Amino acid sequence: MAEIDVTRIAGNIGAMNALNSLNYINKQLAVHQTRLATGKRINSAADDPAGLTIATKMQSRSEGLKTALANIADAKNLLAVAESGLGRINDILVQMRNKVQAGGSDTMGSEERKAISDQVTAYLAQIDDLVSQTKWNGTTLIGGSALVFQTGADSSDVVTMSAIATVNSAGLTLSASSLNTTDSATFRTFMASIESAMSLVNAELAKVGALTGRLSFKEDQVAAAQINVEAAYNRIMNANMAEEQVNASKYQILQQTATAMLAQANAAPQFLLSLFR
């Protein structure tokens, strides 16, 4: 700061120093008032270029993780639809097995076995309906193709579900035409075929259940990562409101004192007038 010499009135160095300090204080006060108004520590790239770069990357990743959480939730709902369809098919197979088991006994006559055969036909038709109607957003889930779920912020962070086997009547190789109402042995043979079909459906149910469990763990992982990234962004980008209020109050006081000192510095050279009296 320049040395003050009040005897040289053509240049009021004291006033200029006071004015320079006042300008600095006003700039700092404006910075802290802007932070208080916006809640952000960085309001322009000039405030902290490196911090803004990091914060922008953090924000992008945080938003990506939020989208990943939504994708995981949708994937779990999709798997729930597939599991429901497979579960209903398994229930039908259990009922079908019970009916055919009854027909495998010679206590049943031809008429009773004919009724059972008709019921098996209806059951198989319902299984075909379930397979065709188990869809998600127009995509066939049972007997369709493999599905890929985007479960992270990075393009490579995906979970793939292999295609669910086709478990309609053709895929399970079940047909009521193989039942002979006069031969109980055909019913017992058909019962073994149903048990094989149930094993296949149960294997697909287990696959869906295992993937659902994996997605639940993935969901917890991504949620924790999103919170941590958001916390890092918050520390870099957002203002500490208590600290900013303290600084704003300090500069408001300094603004008043600097203004008063500027007024005094402007009046200081007046004492020289006494030399001319």
Secondary structure as the mmCIF struct_conf table of DSSP 4:
data_model
#
loop_
_struct_conf.conf_type_id
_struct_conf.id
_struct_conf.beg_label_comp_id
_struct_conf.beg_label_asym_id
_struct_conf.beg_label_seq_id
_struct_conf.end_label_comp_id
_struct_conf.end_label_asym_id
_struct_conf.end_label_seq_id
HELX_LH_PP_P HELX_LH_PP_P1 ALA A 2 ILE A 4
TURN_TY1_P TURN_TY1_P1 VAL A 6 THR A 7
TURN_TY1_P TURN_TY1_P2 ILE A 9 ALA A 10
BEND BEND1 GLY A 11 GLY A 11
HELX_RH_AL_P HELX_RH_AL_P1 ILE A 13 THR A 38
STRN STRN1 LYS A 40 LYS A 40
BEND BEND2 ARG A 41 ARG A 41
BEND BEND3 ASN A 43 SER A 44
TURN_TY1_P TURN_TY1_P3 ALA A 45 ASP A 47
HELX_RH_AL_P HELX_RH_AL_P2 PRO A 49 GLY A 103
TURN_TY1_P TURN_TY1_P4 GLY A 104 GLY A 104
BEND BEND4 SER A 105 SER A 105
TURN_TY1_P TURN_TY1_P5 ASP A 106 THR A 107
BEND BEND5 MET A 108 MET A 108
HELX_RH_AL_P HELX_RH_AL_P3 SER A 110 GLN A 133
STRN STRN2 LYS A 135 TRP A 136
TURN_TY1_P TURN_TY1_P6 ASN A 137 GLY A 138
STRN STRN3 THR A 139 THR A 140
STRN STRN4 ILE A 142 ILE A 142
BEND BEND6 GLY A 143 GLY A 143
STRN STRN5 LEU A 147 GLN A 150
BEND BEND7 GLY A 152 ASP A 154
TURN_TY1_P TURN_TY1_P7 SER A 155 SER A 156
STRN STRN6 VAL A 158 MET A 161
HELX_LH_PP_P HELX_LH_PP_P2 SER A 162 ALA A 163
STRN STRN7 ILE A 164 ILE A 164
HELX_LH_PP_P HELX_LH_PP_P3 ALA A 165 ALA A 165
BEND BEND8 ASN A 168 ASN A 168
TURN_TY1_P TURN_TY1_P8 SER A 169 THR A 173
HELX_RH_3T_P HELX_RH_3T_P1 ALA A 176 SER A 178
TURN_TY1_P TURN_TY1_P9 THR A 181 THR A 182
HELX_RH_AL_P HELX_RH_AL_P4 SER A 184 MET A 237
STRN STRN8 ASN A 238 ASN A 238
HELX_RH_AL_P HELX_RH_AL_P5 MET A 241 ALA A 267
HELX_RH_3T_P HELX_RH_3T_P2 ALA A 268 PHE A 276
#
